[in-house]
Amino acid sequence: MTSFAADWLALREPYDGDARNPDVLAVVAATFGELPSVMVTDLACGTGSTLRAISSHFPRRQTWRLADNNLSLLGRAASAQAGADIIINPMPVDLAHDLEAALDGPADLVTASALLDLVSAEWLERFVVETSARRLPVYAALTYDGRIYFDPADRFDAAIVEAVNRHQRRDKGFGPALGPTAAASAIAHFETAGHSVVKGQADWIFTAEDREIQNEVATGWATAAQETGDLARSEILEWLTRRRDFVAAGTSRMRVGHVDFFARPTGTL
């Protein structure tokens, strides 16, 4: 499974928090808000951003099982400050091979943020089968869906986006990744499995003031585009230079498409 640097996760966390779809999260909160306690299994937890983002929407008494294969990130997540009644249980696990182990044990809810676009079609099918067999509701947030918008526009924007979306389909540790098709595929699978699904857009929105993350994201996209070999290196560098110039001038804005959804087996809770 691909590891993400802690500094990148820290940079993106406030934007992830702002992007989460409030209507989807409201349904999740209403589903569990009246329970005396809640047990959550968070897959690919990173440094614990999902816990920090949504724990305030749940009953005071919570138990979080945080699953990740990156021991450094998992250690940060396990030591994160949480409420006095929140128990954190870190679980080192390779989700690509040991998904079933991560899902075993008591749980009321499975969460995953910025994960599903990295997984393969086969892994996603396993995920739906295993959570369905356990009658587990799933809250999947911040799944990239391929939409990228720039202001001001550049003549190479469309080619870069196309290359990025092709790169997103490469193996990220789970087999050939679903990339931009992940959210739609996951929702369709859960609905076929008999779940009720609430969904909504959860886009990153970067304003002219959000210079650091715009530069970081644009650099990452330029690297991805170069790795596809579909564009000349000179064209990619020209594009990146112009995008950075827009950012430096305080005129750049970006929107990056993501989807949140909450899938609940019918007849539960």
FENDA-V77271 format. One record per residue. N is the residue number from 1. SS is DSSP state (alpha for helix, beta for strand, coil for the rest). PHI is phi in whole degrees, 0 to 359 (NA if undefined). NEAR is the number of other C-alpha atoms within 10 Angstrom. Layout:
N,SS,PHI,NEAR
N,SS,PHI,NEAR
This chain:
1,coil,NA,18
2,coil,295,11
3,coil,265,14
4,coil,246,12
5,coil,297,13
6,alpha,299,13
7,alpha,292,9
8,alpha,294,12
9,alpha,297,16
10,alpha,293,12
11,alpha,295,13
12,alpha,277,15
13,alpha,303,18
14,alpha,295,13
15,alpha,288,16
16,alpha,299,23
17,alpha,297,17
18,alpha,292,14
19,alpha,281,21
20,coil,309,24
21,coil,291,21
22,alpha,293,14
23,alpha,289,15
24,alpha,295,22
25,alpha,296,21
26,alpha,296,12
27,alpha,293,14
28,alpha,300,23
29,alpha,298,17
30,alpha,294,12
31,alpha,294,15
32,alpha,247,18
33,coil,297,17
34,coil,266,11
35,coil,285,13
36,coil,291,11
37,beta,201,16
38,beta,216,20
39,beta,242,19
40,beta,239,20
41,beta,253,27
42,beta,253,28
43,beta,272,25
44,coil,54,26
45,coil,289,27
46,coil,60,26
47,coil,267,26
48,coil,95,25
49,alpha,293,20
50,alpha,295,22
51,alpha,303,20
52,alpha,296,15
53,alpha,283,15
54,alpha,236,14
55,alpha,298,19
56,alpha,291,13
57,alpha,269,14
58,coil,250,20
59,coil,304,17
60,coil,299,17
61,beta,276,16
62,beta,221,19
63,beta,234,18
64,beta,245,22
65,beta,260,23
66,beta,260,27
67,beta,249,28
68,beta,197,26
69,coil,264,20
70,coil,268,20
71,alpha,294,15
72,alpha,295,14
73,alpha,294,20
74,alpha,297,22
75,alpha,297,17
76,alpha,297,15
77,alpha,295,23
78,alpha,293,20
79,coil,265,12
80,coil,296,15
81,coil,290,12
82,coil,221,15
83,coil,296,12
84,coil,299,9
85,coil,259,12
86,beta,255,19
87,beta,261,15
88,beta,246,20
89,beta,242,14
90,beta,288,21
91,beta,225,21
92,beta,290,16
93,coil,202,19
94,coil,270,17
95,coil,295,21
96,coil,296,16
97,coil,245,12
98,coil,238,10
99,alpha,303,17
100,alpha,300,14
101,alpha,297,13
102,alpha,294,19
103,alpha,269,21
104,coil,292,12
105,coil,100,10
106,coil,292,12
107,coil,197,18
108,coil,260,17
109,beta,207,20
110,beta,249,21
111,beta,240,20
112,beta,204,20
113,beta,239,21
114,coil,54,19
115,coil,244,18
116,alpha,296,26
117,alpha,289,27
118,alpha,268,27
119,coil,264,24
120,beta,273,23
121,alpha,299,21
122,alpha,295,13
123,alpha,295,21
124,alpha,300,21
125,alpha,299,14
126,alpha,300,14
127,alpha,300,20
128,alpha,295,21
129,alpha,298,15
130,alpha,290,16
131,alpha,290,20
132,alpha,294,19
133,alpha,298,11
134,coil,268,16
135,coil,56,18
136,coil,259,21
137,beta,294,25
138,beta,232,27
139,beta,248,22
140,beta,249,25
141,beta,242,29
142,beta,60,26
143,beta,274,27
144,beta,297,28
145,beta,238,22
146,beta,94,20
147,beta,272,14
148,beta,224,20
149,beta,234,16
150,beta,239,15
151,beta,214,14
152,coil,286,11
153,coil,279,14
154,coil,228,11
155,coil,294,8
156,coil,262,14
157,alpha,304,17
158,alpha,298,14
159,alpha,293,15
160,alpha,295,24
161,alpha,299,19
162,alpha,299,16
163,alpha,293,21
164,alpha,300,24
165,alpha,291,23
166,alpha,292,18
167,alpha,298,20
168,coil,298,21
169,coil,273,20
170,coil,287,18
171,beta,295,17
172,coil,252,20
173,coil,112,17
174,coil,243,20
175,coil,101,17
176,beta,308,17
177,beta,284,25
178,coil,288,28
179,alpha,56,27
180,alpha,296,23
181,alpha,269,19
182,alpha,298,25
183,alpha,298,24
184,alpha,298,15
185,alpha,294,17
186,alpha,297,22
187,alpha,299,22
188,alpha,298,13
189,alpha,296,17
190,alpha,294,23
191,alpha,295,16
192,alpha,297,11
193,coil,281,15
194,coil,94,14
195,beta,269,22
196,beta,272,16
197,beta,233,19
198,beta,249,17
199,beta,223,20
200,beta,186,17
201,beta,290,21
202,coil,220,25
203,coil,278,25
204,beta,292,22
205,beta,233,16
206,beta,254,17
207,coil,269,16
208,coil,299,16
209,coil,280,14
210,coil,271,16
211,alpha,289,19
212,alpha,298,11
213,alpha,288,15
214,alpha,298,20
215,alpha,295,17
216,alpha,295,15
217,alpha,294,15
218,alpha,298,18
219,alpha,296,18
220,alpha,298,14
221,alpha,293,20
222,alpha,298,21
223,alpha,297,17
224,alpha,298,19
225,alpha,298,24
226,alpha,295,21
227,alpha,291,14
228,alpha,286,13
229,coil,75,10
230,coil,272,13
231,coil,236,15
232,coil,293,11
233,alpha,301,15
234,alpha,296,10
235,alpha,294,15
236,alpha,296,21
237,alpha,295,15
238,alpha,299,13
239,alpha,299,19
240,alpha,296,22
241,alpha,298,14
242,alpha,293,13
243,alpha,296,25
244,alpha,295,19
245,alpha,295,14
246,alpha,299,18
247,alpha,298,20
248,alpha,298,15
249,alpha,281,11
250,coil,75,14
251,coil,244,15
252,coil,270,22
253,beta,224,21
254,beta,222,21
255,beta,226,15
256,beta,238,18
257,beta,284,20
258,beta,222,26
259,beta,230,23
260,beta,251,28
261,beta,209,28
262,beta,234,23
263,beta,249,24
264,beta,233,25
265,beta,303,21
266,coil,297,13
267,coil,88,9
268,coil,258,10
269,coil,58,10
